[in-house]
Amino acid sequence: MLAGRPIRMIEPHDLIAMKLRAGRLKDDYDISEILRANAVDEQRLLQLIDPAHAEHFQQIKSRS
């Protein structure tokens, strides 16, 4: 709850998958920051994205 109101939170792997699909440079930065701050179930993430996005994710991860 925030200020007495319920809020919905997104799982880190879902947010990463959405940002990979958007494909903006800012999203690459955001993904690297998400990886620094959260434990991400990579197998679960790989189920949500296609092979091209998986390759891009690995590139981002290697730079983080």
Secondary structure as GFF3:
##gff-version 3
##sequence-region A 1 64
A	DSSP	alpha_helix	12	22	.	.	.	ID=ss1
A	DSSP	alpha_helix	25	37	.	.	.	ID=ss2
A	DSSP	alpha_helix	42	48	.	.	.	ID=ss3
A	DSSP	alpha_helix	51	63	.	.	.	ID=ss4
###
